[in-house]
Amino acid sequence: MTGEDTRRAPAGYALTDAQGKAGPSGTAEAVIGDDALAVGPVSVAFLDADALRAADYRIELDCWPGGRLALSQLGRRFDTFTRELRRARDQARVQGLLAHGITMPESFAGALLGTGTPVPAESLVFDTHVTVVPEEGDPFQLPVGALTSVEEREDPPCVRLASGLAVAAIGQLGRQRDALVRAVERRRSAQAQLLAATTGQSCFADGLAVPRPAVRDFDGLVRRFTAPDRAEGAARLVSGAKGGEARIGFACLLDPDAEVLAGEAALPENWAAFLLVPVGRLVALEILAGPAAATYVFEGEIGAISADLQALHLRRGPLALTAEEAQITPLNPYRLALRKLEPLRRLRAATRARLVHNGTWGEALAKALAG
């Protein structure tokens, strides 16, 4: 059977709404696209397919904001069609939850442990993060720069990945257990070597904002990695720190810009330097070099804000959405992340200002930090 055939199959279909009321039904060709499943007059976007169950020659998709699509009568094509449907849905939801990367990952088939019955799961090791894609539940990621431990355990046999925000125990890896550890550690080592060569210091990890006391010649490092037109603003932010220490970090961007702001010292391709500065109950984020991004002011504890920014890989697109643009509608490409990605939800809820760099930036910053 060809790849195209696995995405098409004659099927019976029945759609019900959130109250269980019957909608369109009948028989038609079911077609798996890159973004949606279509059958007869019904189309379900994968970003809105919150659950997929397949058993007894029947497939059910739970549809946001409510309802269910059931497919039956797939016959001998049931297994191949289900596998392709699951693969296409998983891929779309990995992207929808901002858990994809800009390089191809290494893939490891296993199971997610720790939730009772092991759940089949695929682990995707990107250069910047590990994405776990369980057969039941939503994909989630652990940034390589945020990992606090990578351990092989024997009872039960698994690889345990831990960060400040999440822990994943991946089992049923067979002979791939050592390979998964090596793949993750190889990325950690490559990041550490790259940042040490770039900064001359060993305290940095991808997306980690390091406080002033842990950084040798903090002010000098800020000057080296700040674009000229950001220098005055960066100095102003650092000198205005209150209630904690300013922090500097370096992040590999997963939504890089074609044109970048360059500082005195060169950054690796697709990397940015950034500041996090506490000002009382507020925290200011400033990109020093890399993309020409706006300044953000959040309300919250700087450690929590820093962890959420690291989990988001400092993606500016979903953070920059206005309230109107962030409405969760069937046409919003960020709707899945806005519904379910907790670091993004927390950061958007904590945002108090987004300040574009123009002639009134200084005045706007002062007003935002005062209020």
N, C-alpha and C positions, 0 to 999 in steps of 0.2 A: 504494500500500500504506500503510495507516495505521500510526501509531506503535505501537499495540497489536499489530498483525500482525507487526511486525519483531521482537517479543520472543517469538514463538511459531512453531514450525515442526515438522512431522513429521520424525523422524530415526531412523536406526539408532544404537544406542549399545552400547558395550562397556567395562566397567570391569575393570581389572587391578590387583592389589595390588603392594606394593613388590617382591615376588619375581617378578612377571610372571605370577602365577597368575590365571586367568580368574575373573571374578566375574559379577555380573548383566549380561545383555545382551539385546538384542531390538530392537523398534521401538516408539516412543511419541512423544508430543508433547513436545518440548523447550521449556521455559519459562524465560525470563530474568527473574529478580526483581531487586530492588534490591541484595540481599546474596548471592544464590546462583543457580546454574543447577540446575534440576531436570528430570530425564527418567526416566520410569518410576519405579522404587523408589530411584533414585540422586539425591542432592543434594550439590553441591559448593559450599561457601561460597567467595566470591571471595577472602576473606582467606587461604584455604588453597590457592588456585589459583596456584602459584608460577610457572608458565609457560603461555603460550598460543601455539600454533602453528596456522596455517591455510594449507593448500595442497592442490591437487588435490582439491577438494571434500571435504576431511576436516579436522576440527578436533580438536586434542588439548590437553587440560588436564593438566598435571602437578600432582598433588595432595599437599600436605603431610599427614602425615609421609612418605608414599610411595604410589605408585600412579599410575594414569593413566586418564582418561576420554576415550574417542574417540567423536566424532559423525560420522556419514556419512549418505548418502542425503538430503541437504538440497536437492538439485536447484537450481532457479532461485532458491531463497531463501538459498543459501549466502552470497552477498556481503552482503546486507542483514542477515542473522542474525549473521554474523561481526562486522560493524561494530558492531552493537548490543551483542553480547556483549563485545567489546573495550572499548567505552565504559563499560558497566556495571561490568566488572571493574576498569578503571582508576580509576573514581570511588571504588569501595569501597577499593581499595588506597591511593589518595592519603590517604583518611581514616584507614585502618588504620596508615599510616606517619606519621601526625600531620603531614601535609604540606598540609592544607587550611587555609582561613582563615575569617574571620567576615564577609567581604564577597565579592561576586562578582568573579572575576578577569577580566582581559583574556587572550584566548587567541591563540596564534601557532603555526601549523603549520610544522614544519621538520624538521630531522634533527640528531641528536647526533653530533658529529664526534670524531675522536681515538681511536677504538677500531677502526681498520681500515675496514671498510665502513660508510658512514654509516647510522645507525639512525633510522628515522622517529620523530619525537618531537614532542609538544605541549608548549609552554611556557606556563604559567599564571602571570600576573603579578598577585599579590595586593597589597594595600596594605603588607603586612609582609614578604613573601618571594616568591621565584620558585620555582615547582615545575616540574621537568622530568619529563615522563611519557614515557619511551621505549617503543616498541612491544615491544622485547625488553629485559628487565631491570626493576628496581624503580624506582618514582618516587623522586625525591630533591629536596631543596630547598636554596636558598641564601637565608638571611635578608637582607633589604635592608640592615639595620643592620650586617651582617658583611661586605658587599661591599667589597673593596679596589680593584677596578677594573671598569669597564664599557667595553669597547673594541669598535669595529668594525674588523675585519681583512679584508684583501683576498686573502690567499693561505693557505688558501682563503677565499672570502667567508663571513664568519660574524660573530656577536656572541659575544665571549668574556666570560663572567662569572666573577670569581674572588673567593673568600673564603679565610680562613685554613684552612678544612677541606675545601673542594671547588672544582673548576674545571669549568666547562661551556662548550664551544664549540658554539654553535647555528648551523647552516648551512641551506642550501636554503630560505631565507626569502623569496627573491624581493624584491618591492617592500616587504615587511614588515620588512626589516632595520632601517631607520631608525625605524620605528614601535616595534619592540621596545626599542631603545635609549631612545627618548623615554619609553616607558611605565615603564621601570625608573628612569630618571633623575628622572622626575616624582615617583615614590614616595620616592626618596632625598631630593630637595629638600624635599618636604612634611614628612618626618620631621625633617630638620635644622631647618627653620623652626619647627616645633611645639616641639621640645625647646629651641631657643634662646629662644623666647618664654616657655617655662615656667620655665627655669632661669636665664636671663640669661647663659648661656655657650654657646660653640659647640663644646665638646669632646665632646658626647654624641651617640650613635647608639642606635637601638632595640636593647636587650639588651646594650649594651656597658658593662662595668664599668670605670670610669676610676679610675686610682690617685690617691691624695691629691695628689702633687706637681703633677698636671696640672689640678687643680680649684681654682679661686679660692674661698677661704673654705670649705674642705671641711667643717669642723665646723658652720659656719652653715648650709650647704646641707643637711646631715644633719638638723639641728634643724628646718628649715623643712618638710621632706618626711617627717617621722616622726610617726606617730599618737601621741597622748599616752601611751597605755598601753604603747607600745614604746620610749619615749624612754630610760628608765633602762637597759634591756637593750642598746639601740643604743650608748649611751655606754660601757657596760661592754665591749662587743665591740671598739669602736674603740680604746679605751685598752689592750686586751689584745693588740693586733696584735703578732706576733712573727715575724721572718724575712721580712718584706716589709711593704708598705704596704696599709692598708685601701683598698677601692675602693667607689665608689657608682655606681649605674646606674639607668636608667629603661627599662621594657619594656612594649610593647603586648601585653596578654595575649590569647591565643586561647582561653582557657577562663576568661573573667571570671566573677566572683561577682556575685550580685544586690545584696548588701550589702558595703560596703567600709569600710576604716579610713581616716579622713581626717586629714591633717596640717594644720599651720598654713597652708601654701600648697596651693592646689587643684591636683590632677593632671587631665590630660585624661581623658575617659571611656575606661574599659577599660585604663588605664595603671597601672603600679605602680612604686614606688621601692624599691630594694633595696640591701643592703650585701653585700660579699664581704670577709671578713677572714681573712688567714692567721694561723695560730697554730702555728708549727713546721711539722710535716708535715701538719697539718689545715687545712681551709678551712671557715669558717662562712658560711652563707647566711641572711640575715635580710630578710624583707619589711618595709620601713619603713612603707609606706602602700599601700593597695589591698586585696588579699584578706587575710583573717585566716588567713594560712598559718603552718605550723609552721616552726621553725628547723631547718635541715639542717646536719649536719657531715659533710664529705667528707674523704677522704684523697687527697692528690695535689698537684700543682703548680697554683697559683692561676690561671695563664694558661690551662691546659688545662681546668680546671673551668669557668672563665668562658666559654670558647669553646663547650663542650658545653651549658651552660645557655642561651647565646644561640641555639644551633642548635635547642634544644628550646622556645624562646620561654617559658622558665620554667614550662612546663606542670606543674602540681603533681599531677594525677591519677595518671599512671603512676609518678611518683616516690614517691608516698605508699603504693603497694601494699605490703602485707606480703609476706613470702616465700611464704606460703600463697596469697594473692590473685594473686601473680605466676606461679603455676604455669602453664606453657604447655599449656593444654587447649583442646579444640574449642569450649568455651563462654566462654573468656576474651576479652572484646572488645578487649583490648590485645595479643593473642597475636602479631600480625604485627610490631608495634613491638618487643615483647619479644624476638622472634626475630632481627630484622634491623636495627633502628634503632640504629646504633652509638653515637651520643651518649647515648641512653637507657641502653643496656647498660653503657657505661663509668660513667655517673653512679650507676646502681644498684649496680654492683660496688664503687664508691668510697664509698658511703654508710656512715657509721659510726654515725650517730644521727639520729633525727627527734624533735624535742622540741616537744611541744605547750605552748602558752602557758597555764600554770596556776600555782597557788601554789608548785609545786616546780620551776618552769622554771630559776631561777637555780642551784639545787643540781644539777639534771640537766645543765645546760650546763657547769658547772665539772667535773663528773665526766667528761663526754664529751671535753672539751678536755684533760683531764689524762691520759686513757687511750688 
